[in-house]
Amino acid sequence: MTNVLSVDAVSRSFGDRQVLKDVSFQVGAGRMTGFVGANGAGKTTTMRIMLGVLGADSGEVRWQDRPLTPAIRQRFGYMPEERGLYPKMTVADQIVYLGRLHGMTATAARRSTDALLERLSLTDRGGDLVEKLSLGNQQRVQIAAALVHDPEVLVLDEPFSGLDPLAVDVVVSVLRDRAAAGAPVLFSSHQLDVVERLCDDLVIIADGTIRAAGSRQQLRADHASPRFRIEVDTDAGWLRDQPGVALIDLDGASAVFDLASDADDQEVLRAALARGAVRAFGPVSPSLTEIFREVNQ
């Protein structure tokens, strides 16, 4: 039995508008899976179906090869995009309360709460009312609430929203630890730079359909263009006259260029070596932003 969270051919409509169309992907154990798409693409609806907040018109969500039940979902950690905190409760009491709702004893819930507040740099705010916190600190409390019961699976909708760069680093560290302990972690984010450095796997959704899914390395390989970067000791302007080369960027001794399908990258390298030392030469992998734009065209 594998610890894989699977979304299998899930569809969902609201009235006559279909918002999910045969959505299928997997979140592997110990893997950080980024779930990205434009506003209205279907990310939040998918996550709500995974947690049982919404029902699917067809298809199913499975954990360890079994359909999800309320008892299984009890072991999940979920953070919705909309804040669902009680503003008049103190931070610590609220997290303890939510831990108790997941079946924890008072002692265990308090111990877990104290550890999370320390890890998320909120120890000195534990006695404060939630409504007195900044939006960024409220976001950290939401993350603590999703983690307090030591969930087997994490599903987080925009966990980095409203966080400054230092807070993002703290949260990233916490989520990496959960993944390292074996939990599948699915998170959505509009901050593609964060997704780029955090995710092991990537799922891209657009108009309710999955446009791309796989490991970060595989997607980069699948969407790679014949683009190269070269760095030499002298000016690289000679590339303008090299057959099959289309310059994209030239900055003195450094250049990025596309190569025609009938051109040979080794010919370019030999031409560079004939002019002097070559400090760097190789293909340029597409960024997540470039892949995202390509599949959304």
N, C-alpha and C positions, 0 to 999 in steps of 0.2 A: 504494500500500500504506500503510495507516494503522497507527500504533503504538498499537494498542488491544488490551488483554487482555480476552478475552471468555469468560464462563462461559455455556454454552449448554445449557439443559435438563438439568442434572446432577441425578441422583437417586442415593441411596445408602441401603442398609439394613444393619443389623447384626442378623442372625438375622431374627426376624419384626417387628422395629421399624424403621420407615422414618424416617430422620433428615433426609434431604434429598428434596424433592419438586419436580422440574422447576425447579431454581434457575437463574435467568438474570440476568446483569447485565454491565456493561462498566466497565472502568477505562481512562480516556482518557489519552493522552500528556500529560505535564505537569500532570496533575490529581491532587489529593489527595482520595482517596475514603475516607470513613469507613464502616466496616462494623460495625453495631451490632445488638445483640439481647440478650435475657436469657440467663442461663446455660442451656446445653443447647439453644439455639435453632438451632445448626448452623454457627456461624462457624468454629470450629476445624476441623471436618470439611471444610468447603468449602475452607479454605486448604490443608489437607493434600492434598486432591485436586488443587488447582492446582499444588502442588509435586511431585506424584507420590509422595508418602508413602503415600497411599491411592489405590485405584482407584475409579472411578465405576461404578455398576451400569449406568447409561445416561447419554447426553449426553457432552459433551466440553469441554475448555478449549482456547482458541486464542489465539495471539499472532501479530499481523500476518497475520491470516487463514489461519494454518497451525496444524494440530494440534500440541500440544506434544510434543517429543521430549526425551530426556535431554540432548542437545547444546544445545537451546534453554534448558532449565531450568538448565543450567550457568551461563547468563548472568543468572539471577535472583538477587536477594538475599532470603533468607528468615530471619525471626526467629521461632522457635516460642515459644509462651507458656511452656513449661517450659524452664528454663535447661539448655542442653546444653554447658556449658563443662567443660574438664578442670581440676579443682581444684588439681592438683599442678603445673601449668604456670604460668609467669609470664604476665602479661597480654600483653606485647609478643610473646613467642615464640608464644603461642597464636594471635594474630591473624595473624601472619606465616604460620604453619603452615596456617591455614585459607585464606589467600590463595593459597598454593602449591597447595592442593587444587583451587582453581579455575583452575589453569594459569598462574599468575603466576610470573615469575622471582623469585629470592630478593631481588634488588635492588629490583624494582618493589613486591614485597610489603612490604619494609621501609620504603620511601618512603611508601607509602600508609598503613601502620600508624602511622608517626610523625606524619603529617598528621592522621589521625583522632584519635589520642590527644591531640594539641594542641587540636583542635577540640572534643573532648568533655571537656576539662579533666582528662585522665588522664595527662598526660606524667610527672608525678612518681610515678605508680603502675605504670609500665610494667615495672619489675623485680620487682614484688610477685607472690606467688602469688595465683591467683584466689580460693582459699579464705580468704585473709586480708582480702578486700575486703568492704565493706558490701554489702547487697543492692542498694542503689541504684547503687553503682559496678559491681557485677556486671552490672546491667542495661545500663549504658553500654557495657561490654565486649561484650555480646551485640549491641548495635546496631552497634558497630564491626566485629564479625565479619560482619554482614550486608552491610556497605558496603565492605569492604576491596578487593574485586575490581571496584569501579566498575560495579555491576550496571545492566542496562538496565531492569529492573523490580524494584520492591520490594514484598514481601508481609510485613507485620509484624503479629504476633499479640500484642496488648497491649503495645506498646513503651513505654508510660508507666507501667507498673505498678511501684510501689516508688520512683518518683522524686519528689523534693521539687519545689516550684514552680519554683525556679531551674533545676534540672536539666531539667525539662520544657521550659522556654524554650530551653535549649541544644539539646535534641534536636529540637524543633519547627523551629528555625532550620536545622539540618542537613538535615532532611527537605524543608523548603521549597526549599532550594538544589538538591536532587536533582530535585524536580519542575520547578523553573525551568529545569533543564538538559534537560528533555524526558522524564524517566522517569515512567511511571505508578506511582503509590504507593497501595497499598491497606493500610489499617491498621484493626485493631479496637481498641476501647477501651470500658471501662465509664465512663470519665470524660467524660460528655456535654458538660461545659463546654469541655473541650479539643477535642473533636470539633467543637463549634459554631464555635469560632474558627479551626480549622485546615482543615476540609474544604472543597473546592470542590463535591464531589458526595457523596451519602449513599445508602447501601443499608441498609434495615432488614429484618431477618429474624426470623421468629417461627415456632416449631414446624416448622422445616425448609422454610418457604416465604418467598419475598420478598413483603413487605407494601407496601413503598414503595421507589422508586429514582428518582434524578434529581438535578439540581443543587440546591444549598441554596436558591437563590432560587425555583426552580420548586416545590419541595416546600412552602416557606412560602406561596407563592401558592395552591397546591392545597388546603392545609389551613387557610387563613385563615378566621377567624370574623368576624362583623360587630362587631368590638371596636374601640373608639376610645379615644384618650387626648386630654384637653384640659387646658390650663393657662391660667388667666385671672388678672386682677389682683385680683379679689374672691373671696369664698367661692363655691364651685361647688355648694353644696347645692341650688340651684334645679333642678338636673338631676333630682332626685327627682320633680318634678312635670311633667317634660317628657314629652309623649306618645311612646311607643315606646322609651323609654330605661330600661334596667335597670342600675343602678349596681353596679359590681363593687368599686371601691375609691374612697374619697373622703378626701383629705388637704388640707383647706383649699381653696386655689385650684387644686389639681390633682385630676383624677378620671379613672378608667378605667371605661368603660361598654360594655355590649352594646346593639345597636340591632335592633329588630324588623324583620322582612323587609319590612314595608309602611311603614317609617319612612324619612325622608330625612335623611341626615347634614347636608345643607346647611341644613335647617330648624334643626337643633341649633346649627350655626355662626351662623346669623342671630340666633337667640335669645341666644347668648353675646355677639355683637357689640352687641346692643341694650343690654346691661348694662355694656359697657366694653371695654377692650382684650383681645384674645386673643393670648397669647404662643406657644401651640403647639396644633395640632389635626391629627389624622390617624389612620389605621388602625394597629392594633398587630399586628405580625407575630408568629406563634406561635414559641415557642422550640423547639429540637430536642427538649427534654424533653417539651414538650406534644405535639409530633407523634408522638414515640415512644409516649407513653401512649395517644394516640388510635388508632394503628394496631394496638396490642396489646390493645385492648379486645375 
